[in-house]
Amino acid sequence: MLEDNSEKLEADEYEEIHSEEVDRVIETLATLIESVESETIGEYLQEVSDKIFELVYDEEDMELEEEETDELEDEEYELDEEDDDEAMAA
């Protein structure tokens, strides 16, 4: 089956893969990785997830995504502190 896909890709030259699909698959794999008991299976799944990520993203994208996530977490923490302060004042 994989051979059929590679032959098809060679004929078409390339396949367009959308980041939304990659994000969805990686999220699904992350859930699956958390649910398996076998470390070996978890490692294989993580490798697959990394390879799929690399289909549309590079290291710079990963670093930017981590920075954005950190910034959002900081903002959420600050908002939580403000809510706590307002609740205490009331």
Secondary structure, DSSP 8 states (H G I E B T S, - for coil): -HHHHHHHHHHHS-----HHHHHHHHHHHHHHHHH---HHHHHHHHHHHHHHHHTT--HHHHHHHHHHHHHHHHHHHHHHHHHHHHHHH-
